[in-house]
Amino acid sequence: MVQSYLLLGALGVHSIEDIRQKKITAVITLIFSIIGILLQVWNGDHSVVQMLSGMALGVCIMGFSYLTKGKIGIGDGMILVMTGIYLGIVDNLRLLCISFFLAGIWGILLLVLGFDKQTKIPFVPFLFFGELLMVIGGMG
């Protein structure tokens, strides 16, 4: 449970950054990632394979950032590397799907309200709310 709250705290800090500055501070992500690795080693909740495969999802998103020339932020990939440490591959995929769903609803709402479809929206807050829903639902 401590890990869930720590991850929510990290996502909360990064959500504020993403909303205000449209960027993620790599040092903060690194610190939370190291703490996550230490907690995984200490508690043994996930195998090394689960942790690495969870991190690989974030690396893939970083690759998509490169391929889309930044339309998907590299910081989003960095965050998903971090969440992969805490969640493993299955829950990290679950988090990503929930977050895409929430972002899609928000995007539709923005279109209905007359915003341009090129409007950039920060993604990390959706990761935060996705993780919050997972914790409330007993999945995160």
mmCIF file of the C-alpha atoms, coordinates in Angstrom:
data_MODEL
# 
_entry.id   MODEL 
# 
loop_
_atom_site.group_PDB 
_atom_site.id 
_atom_site.type_symbol 
_atom_site.label_atom_id 
_atom_site.label_alt_id 
_atom_site.label_comp_id 
_atom_site.label_asym_id 
_atom_site.label_entity_id 
_atom_site.label_seq_id 
_atom_site.pdbx_PDB_ins_code 
_atom_site.Cartn_x 
_atom_site.Cartn_y 
_atom_site.Cartn_z 
_atom_site.occupancy 
_atom_site.B_iso_or_equiv 
_atom_site.pdbx_formal_charge 
_atom_site.auth_seq_id 
_atom_site.auth_comp_id 
_atom_site.auth_asym_id 
_atom_site.auth_atom_id 
_atom_site.pdbx_PDB_model_num 
ATOM 1   C CA . MET A 1 1   ? 0.000   0.000   0.000   1.00 0.00 ? 1   MET A CA 1 
ATOM 2   C CA . VAL A 1 2   ? 2.913   2.338   0.699   1.00 0.00 ? 2   VAL A CA 1 
ATOM 3   C CA . GLN A 1 3   ? 4.045   1.831   -2.882  1.00 0.00 ? 3   GLN A CA 1 
ATOM 4   C CA . SER A 1 4   ? 0.613   2.823   -4.206  1.00 0.00 ? 4   SER A CA 1 
ATOM 5   C CA . TYR A 1 5   ? 0.626   6.050   -2.216  1.00 0.00 ? 5   TYR A CA 1 
ATOM 6   C CA . LEU A 1 6   ? 4.204   6.800   -3.195  1.00 0.00 ? 6   LEU A CA 1 
ATOM 7   C CA . LEU A 1 7   ? 3.331   6.272   -6.859  1.00 0.00 ? 7   LEU A CA 1 
ATOM 8   C CA . LEU A 1 8   ? 0.264   8.493   -6.506  1.00 0.00 ? 8   LEU A CA 1 
ATOM 9   C CA . GLY A 1 9   ? 2.468   11.157  -4.916  1.00 0.00 ? 9   GLY A CA 1 
ATOM 10  C CA . ALA A 1 10  ? 4.969   10.938  -7.766  1.00 0.00 ? 10  ALA A CA 1 
ATOM 11  C CA . LEU A 1 11  ? 2.209   11.129  -10.363 1.00 0.00 ? 11  LEU A CA 1 
ATOM 12  C CA . GLY A 1 12  ? 0.637   14.044  -8.487  1.00 0.00 ? 12  GLY A CA 1 
ATOM 13  C CA . VAL A 1 13  ? 3.897   16.022  -8.504  1.00 0.00 ? 13  VAL A CA 1 
ATOM 14  C CA . HIS A 1 14  ? 4.438   15.252  -12.183 1.00 0.00 ? 14  HIS A CA 1 
ATOM 15  C CA . SER A 1 15  ? 0.818   16.119  -13.022 1.00 0.00 ? 15  SER A CA 1 
ATOM 16  C CA . ILE A 1 16  ? 1.270   19.602  -11.617 1.00 0.00 ? 16  ILE A CA 1 
ATOM 17  C CA . GLU A 1 17  ? 4.513   19.965  -13.579 1.00 0.00 ? 17  GLU A CA 1 
ATOM 18  C CA . ASP A 1 18  ? 2.895   18.720  -16.776 1.00 0.00 ? 18  ASP A CA 1 
ATOM 19  C CA . ILE A 1 19  ? -0.060  21.088  -16.445 1.00 0.00 ? 19  ILE A CA 1 
ATOM 20  C CA . ARG A 1 20  ? 2.020   24.149  -15.532 1.00 0.00 ? 20  ARG A CA 1 
ATOM 21  C CA . GLN A 1 21  ? 5.187   23.676  -17.569 1.00 0.00 ? 21  GLN A CA 1 
ATOM 22  C CA . LYS A 1 22  ? 4.292   21.063  -20.194 1.00 0.00 ? 22  LYS A CA 1 
ATOM 23  C CA . LYS A 1 23  ? 7.404   19.129  -19.202 1.00 0.00 ? 23  LYS A CA 1 
ATOM 24  C CA . ILE A 1 24  ? 8.616   16.579  -16.682 1.00 0.00 ? 24  ILE A CA 1 
ATOM 25  C CA . THR A 1 25  ? 11.661  16.953  -14.429 1.00 0.00 ? 25  THR A CA 1 
ATOM 26  C CA . ALA A 1 26  ? 13.811  13.890  -15.110 1.00 0.00 ? 26  ALA A CA 1 
ATOM 27  C CA . VAL A 1 27  ? 15.591  14.116  -11.741 1.00 0.00 ? 27  VAL A CA 1 
ATOM 28  C CA . ILE A 1 28  ? 12.321  13.750  -9.833  1.00 0.00 ? 28  ILE A CA 1 
ATOM 29  C CA . THR A 1 29  ? 11.343  10.800  -12.028 1.00 0.00 ? 29  THR A CA 1 
ATOM 30  C CA . LEU A 1 30  ? 14.743  9.224   -11.422 1.00 0.00 ? 30  LEU A CA 1 
ATOM 31  C CA . ILE A 1 31  ? 14.464  9.662   -7.642  1.00 0.00 ? 31  ILE A CA 1 
ATOM 32  C CA . PHE A 1 32  ? 11.006  8.046   -7.533  1.00 0.00 ? 32  PHE A CA 1 
ATOM 33  C CA . SER A 1 33  ? 12.253  5.295   -9.871  1.00 0.00 ? 33  SER A CA 1 
ATOM 34  C CA . ILE A 1 34  ? 15.194  4.477   -7.611  1.00 0.00 ? 34  ILE A CA 1 
ATOM 35  C CA . ILE A 1 35  ? 12.896  4.437   -4.577  1.00 0.00 ? 35  ILE A CA 1 
ATOM 36  C CA . GLY A 1 36  ? 10.577  2.100   -6.494  1.00 0.00 ? 36  GLY A CA 1 
ATOM 37  C CA . ILE A 1 37  ? 13.424  -0.263  -7.372  1.00 0.00 ? 37  ILE A CA 1 
ATOM 38  C CA . LEU A 1 38  ? 14.577  -0.329  -3.745  1.00 0.00 ? 38  LEU A CA 1 
ATOM 39  C CA . LEU A 1 39  ? 11.027  -1.041  -2.555  1.00 0.00 ? 39  LEU A CA 1 
ATOM 40  C CA . GLN A 1 40  ? 10.652  -3.841  -5.101  1.00 0.00 ? 40  GLN A CA 1 
ATOM 41  C CA . VAL A 1 41  ? 13.937  -5.392  -3.967  1.00 0.00 ? 41  VAL A CA 1 
ATOM 42  C CA . TRP A 1 42  ? 12.939  -5.009  -0.307  1.00 0.00 ? 42  TRP A CA 1 
ATOM 43  C CA . ASN A 1 43  ? 9.336   -6.234  -0.630  1.00 0.00 ? 43  ASN A CA 1 
ATOM 44  C CA . GLY A 1 44  ? 9.711   -8.557  -3.600  1.00 0.00 ? 44  GLY A CA 1 
ATOM 45  C CA . ASP A 1 45  ? 6.232   -7.732  -4.943  1.00 0.00 ? 45  ASP A CA 1 
ATOM 46  C CA . HIS A 1 46  ? 7.319   -8.131  -8.570  1.00 0.00 ? 46  HIS A CA 1 
ATOM 47  C CA . SER A 1 47  ? 9.954   -10.255 -10.228 1.00 0.00 ? 47  SER A CA 1 
ATOM 48  C CA . VAL A 1 48  ? 12.774  -8.567  -12.094 1.00 0.00 ? 48  VAL A CA 1 
ATOM 49  C CA . VAL A 1 49  ? 11.163  -9.732  -15.343 1.00 0.00 ? 49  VAL A CA 1 
ATOM 50  C CA . GLN A 1 50  ? 7.836   -8.093  -14.409 1.00 0.00 ? 50  GLN A CA 1 
ATOM 51  C CA . MET A 1 51  ? 9.593   -4.887  -13.447 1.00 0.00 ? 51  MET A CA 1 
ATOM 52  C CA . LEU A 1 52  ? 11.701  -4.771  -16.631 1.00 0.00 ? 52  LEU A CA 1 
ATOM 53  C CA . SER A 1 53  ? 8.747   -5.609  -18.866 1.00 0.00 ? 53  SER A CA 1 
ATOM 54  C CA . GLY A 1 54  ? 6.705   -2.904  -17.134 1.00 0.00 ? 54  GLY A CA 1 
ATOM 55  C CA . MET A 1 55  ? 9.522   -0.456  -17.780 1.00 0.00 ? 55  MET A CA 1 
ATOM 56  C CA . ALA A 1 56  ? 9.702   -1.594  -21.427 1.00 0.00 ? 56  ALA A CA 1 
ATOM 57  C CA . LEU A 1 57  ? 6.214   -0.206  -21.997 1.00 0.00 ? 57  LEU A CA 1 
ATOM 58  C CA . GLY A 1 58  ? 7.530   3.257   -21.142 1.00 0.00 ? 58  GLY A CA 1 
ATOM 59  C CA . VAL A 1 59  ? 10.533  2.749   -23.415 1.00 0.00 ? 59  VAL A CA 1 
ATOM 60  C CA . CYS A 1 60  ? 8.106   1.910   -26.250 1.00 0.00 ? 60  CYS A CA 1 
ATOM 61  C CA . ILE A 1 61  ? 6.202   5.143   -25.591 1.00 0.00 ? 61  ILE A CA 1 
ATOM 62  C CA . MET A 1 62  ? 9.516   7.018   -25.700 1.00 0.00 ? 62  MET A CA 1 
ATOM 63  C CA . GLY A 1 63  ? 10.093  5.396   -29.101 1.00 0.00 ? 63  GLY A CA 1 
ATOM 64  C CA . PHE A 1 64  ? 6.677   6.578   -30.264 1.00 0.00 ? 64  PHE A CA 1 
ATOM 65  C CA . SER A 1 65  ? 7.637   10.060  -29.091 1.00 0.00 ? 65  SER A CA 1 
ATOM 66  C CA . TYR A 1 66  ? 10.630  9.938   -31.398 1.00 0.00 ? 66  TYR A CA 1 
ATOM 67  C CA . LEU A 1 67  ? 8.593   8.543   -34.316 1.00 0.00 ? 67  LEU A CA 1 
ATOM 68  C CA . THR A 1 68  ? 5.846   11.163  -33.924 1.00 0.00 ? 68  THR A CA 1 
ATOM 69  C CA . LYS A 1 69  ? 8.402   13.974  -33.583 1.00 0.00 ? 69  LYS A CA 1 
ATOM 70  C CA . GLY A 1 70  ? 7.209   14.842  -30.091 1.00 0.00 ? 70  GLY A CA 1 
ATOM 71  C CA . LYS A 1 71  ? 3.426   14.638  -30.587 1.00 0.00 ? 71  LYS A CA 1 
ATOM 72  C CA . ILE A 1 72  ? 3.588   12.115  -27.760 1.00 0.00 ? 72  ILE A CA 1 
ATOM 73  C CA . GLY A 1 73  ? 5.859   13.577  -25.097 1.00 0.00 ? 73  GLY A CA 1 
ATOM 74  C CA . ILE A 1 74  ? 9.035   11.756  -24.174 1.00 0.00 ? 74  ILE A CA 1 
ATOM 75  C CA . GLY A 1 75  ? 8.255   12.681  -20.562 1.00 0.00 ? 75  GLY A CA 1 
ATOM 76  C CA . ASP A 1 76  ? 5.123   10.524  -20.756 1.00 0.00 ? 76  ASP A CA 1 
ATOM 77  C CA . GLY A 1 77  ? 7.361   7.599   -21.662 1.00 0.00 ? 77  GLY A CA 1 
ATOM 78  C CA . MET A 1 78  ? 9.700   8.416   -18.781 1.00 0.00 ? 78  MET A CA 1 
ATOM 79  C CA . ILE A 1 79  ? 6.746   8.408   -16.403 1.00 0.00 ? 79  ILE A CA 1 
ATOM 80  C CA . LEU A 1 80  ? 5.581   5.036   -17.745 1.00 0.00 ? 80  LEU A CA 1 
ATOM 81  C CA . VAL A 1 81  ? 9.075   3.631   -17.194 1.00 0.00 ? 81  VAL A CA 1 
ATOM 82  C CA . MET A 1 82  ? 8.718   4.733   -13.571 1.00 0.00 ? 82  MET A CA 1 
ATOM 83  C CA . THR A 1 83  ? 5.184   3.349   -13.193 1.00 0.00 ? 83  THR A CA 1 
ATOM 84  C CA . GLY A 1 84  ? 6.388   0.076   -14.710 1.00 0.00 ? 84  GLY A CA 1 
ATOM 85  C CA . ILE A 1 85  ? 8.813   -0.318  -11.819 1.00 0.00 ? 85  ILE A CA 1 
ATOM 86  C CA . TYR A 1 86  ? 5.981   -0.031  -9.315  1.00 0.00 ? 86  TYR A CA 1 
ATOM 87  C CA . LEU A 1 87  ? 3.259   -1.875  -11.240 1.00 0.00 ? 87  LEU A CA 1 
ATOM 88  C CA . GLY A 1 88  ? 4.855   -4.445  -13.515 1.00 0.00 ? 88  GLY A CA 1 
ATOM 89  C CA . ILE A 1 89  ? 3.710   -5.024  -17.080 1.00 0.00 ? 89  ILE A CA 1 
ATOM 90  C CA . VAL A 1 90  ? 0.079   -6.064  -16.535 1.00 0.00 ? 90  VAL A CA 1 
ATOM 91  C CA . ASP A 1 91  ? -0.917  -3.210  -14.244 1.00 0.00 ? 91  ASP A CA 1 
ATOM 92  C CA . ASN A 1 92  ? 1.150   -0.715  -16.238 1.00 0.00 ? 92  ASN A CA 1 
ATOM 93  C CA . LEU A 1 93  ? -0.773  -1.714  -19.375 1.00 0.00 ? 93  LEU A CA 1 
ATOM 94  C CA . ARG A 1 94  ? -3.999  -1.437  -17.386 1.00 0.00 ? 94  ARG A CA 1 
ATOM 95  C CA . LEU A 1 95  ? -2.951  2.042   -16.215 1.00 0.00 ? 95  LEU A CA 1 
ATOM 96  C CA . LEU A 1 96  ? -2.141  3.106   -19.774 1.00 0.00 ? 96  LEU A CA 1 
ATOM 97  C CA . CYS A 1 97  ? -5.509  1.862   -21.096 1.00 0.00 ? 97  CYS A CA 1 
ATOM 98  C CA . ILE A 1 98  ? -7.487  3.575   -18.324 1.00 0.00 ? 98  ILE A CA 1 
ATOM 99  C CA . SER A 1 99  ? -5.508  6.778   -18.875 1.00 0.00 ? 99  SER A CA 1 
ATOM 100 C CA . PHE A 1 100 ? -6.098  6.702   -22.653 1.00 0.00 ? 100 PHE A CA 1 
ATOM 101 C CA . PHE A 1 101 ? -9.808  6.239   -21.973 1.00 0.00 ? 101 PHE A CA 1 
ATOM 102 C CA . LEU A 1 102 ? -9.903  9.192   -19.555 1.00 0.00 ? 102 LEU A CA 1 
ATOM 103 C CA . ALA A 1 103 ? -7.885  11.360  -21.957 1.00 0.00 ? 103 ALA A CA 1 
ATOM 104 C CA . GLY A 1 104 ? -10.256 10.409  -24.774 1.00 0.00 ? 104 GLY A CA 1 
ATOM 105 C CA . ILE A 1 105 ? -13.276 11.511  -22.753 1.00 0.00 ? 105 ILE A CA 1 
ATOM 106 C CA . TRP A 1 106 ? -11.495 14.786  -21.932 1.00 0.00 ? 106 TRP A CA 1 
ATOM 107 C CA . GLY A 1 107 ? -10.596 15.281  -25.606 1.00 0.00 ? 107 GLY A CA 1 
ATOM 108 C CA . ILE A 1 108 ? -14.206 14.775  -26.690 1.00 0.00 ? 108 ILE A CA 1 
ATOM 109 C CA . LEU A 1 109 ? -15.342 17.257  -24.037 1.00 0.00 ? 109 LEU A CA 1 
ATOM 110 C CA . LEU A 1 110 ? -12.825 19.823  -25.303 1.00 0.00 ? 110 LEU A CA 1 
ATOM 111 C CA . LEU A 1 111 ? -14.059 19.358  -28.885 1.00 0.00 ? 111 LEU A CA 1 
ATOM 112 C CA . VAL A 1 112 ? -17.678 19.786  -27.776 1.00 0.00 ? 112 VAL A CA 1 
ATOM 113 C CA . LEU A 1 113 ? -16.642 22.981  -25.973 1.00 0.00 ? 113 LEU A CA 1 
ATOM 114 C CA . GLY A 1 114 ? -15.139 24.304  -29.206 1.00 0.00 ? 114 GLY A CA 1 
ATOM 115 C CA . PHE A 1 115 ? -11.437 23.739  -28.652 1.00 0.00 ? 115 PHE A CA 1 
ATOM 116 C CA . ASP A 1 116 ? -9.240  23.048  -31.675 1.00 0.00 ? 116 ASP A CA 1 
ATOM 117 C CA . LYS A 1 117 ? -8.371  19.392  -32.254 1.00 0.00 ? 117 LYS A CA 1 
ATOM 118 C CA . GLN A 1 118 ? -4.703  20.416  -32.261 1.00 0.00 ? 118 GLN A CA 1 
ATOM 119 C CA . THR A 1 119 ? -4.980  21.601  -28.646 1.00 0.00 ? 119 THR A CA 1 
ATOM 120 C CA . LYS A 1 120 ? -2.220  19.956  -26.623 1.00 0.00 ? 120 LYS A CA 1 
ATOM 121 C CA . ILE A 1 121 ? -3.304  18.359  -23.386 1.00 0.00 ? 121 ILE A CA 1 
ATOM 122 C CA . PRO A 1 122 ? -0.977  17.083  -20.670 1.00 0.00 ? 122 PRO A CA 1 
ATOM 123 C CA . PHE A 1 123 ? -1.177  13.299  -20.284 1.00 0.00 ? 123 PHE A CA 1 
ATOM 124 C CA . VAL A 1 124 ? 0.334   12.747  -16.832 1.00 0.00 ? 124 VAL A CA 1 
ATOM 125 C CA . PRO A 1 125 ? -2.802  13.949  -14.981 1.00 0.00 ? 125 PRO A CA 1 
ATOM 126 C CA . PHE A 1 126 ? -4.700  11.126  -16.692 1.00 0.00 ? 126 PHE A CA 1 
ATOM 127 C CA . LEU A 1 127 ? -2.064  8.685   -15.457 1.00 0.00 ? 127 LEU A CA 1 
ATOM 128 C CA . PHE A 1 128 ? -2.594  10.092  -11.954 1.00 0.00 ? 128 PHE A CA 1 
ATOM 129 C CA . PHE A 1 129 ? -6.370  9.669   -12.118 1.00 0.00 ? 129 PHE A CA 1 
ATOM 130 C CA . GLY A 1 130 ? -5.972  6.252   -13.740 1.00 0.00 ? 130 GLY A CA 1 
ATOM 131 C CA . GLU A 1 131 ? -3.757  5.100   -10.867 1.00 0.00 ? 131 GLU A CA 1 
ATOM 132 C CA . LEU A 1 132 ? -6.157  6.637   -8.356  1.00 0.00 ? 132 LEU A CA 1 
ATOM 133 C CA . LEU A 1 133 ? -9.021  4.642   -9.882  1.00 0.00 ? 133 LEU A CA 1 
ATOM 134 C CA . MET A 1 134 ? -6.885  1.495   -9.769  1.00 0.00 ? 134 MET A CA 1 
ATOM 135 C CA . VAL A 1 135 ? -6.061  2.062   -6.077  1.00 0.00 ? 135 VAL A CA 1 
ATOM 136 C CA . ILE A 1 136 ? -9.707  2.720   -5.227  1.00 0.00 ? 136 ILE A CA 1 
ATOM 137 C CA . GLY A 1 137 ? -10.698 -0.379  -7.196  1.00 0.00 ? 137 GLY A CA 1 
ATOM 138 C CA . GLY A 1 138 ? -8.055  -2.479  -5.461  1.00 0.00 ? 138 GLY A CA 1 
ATOM 139 C CA . MET A 1 139 ? -6.005  -2.994  -8.634  1.00 0.00 ? 139 MET A CA 1 
ATOM 140 C CA . GLY A 1 140 ? -3.113  -0.559  -8.189  1.00 0.00 ? 140 GLY A CA 1 
# 
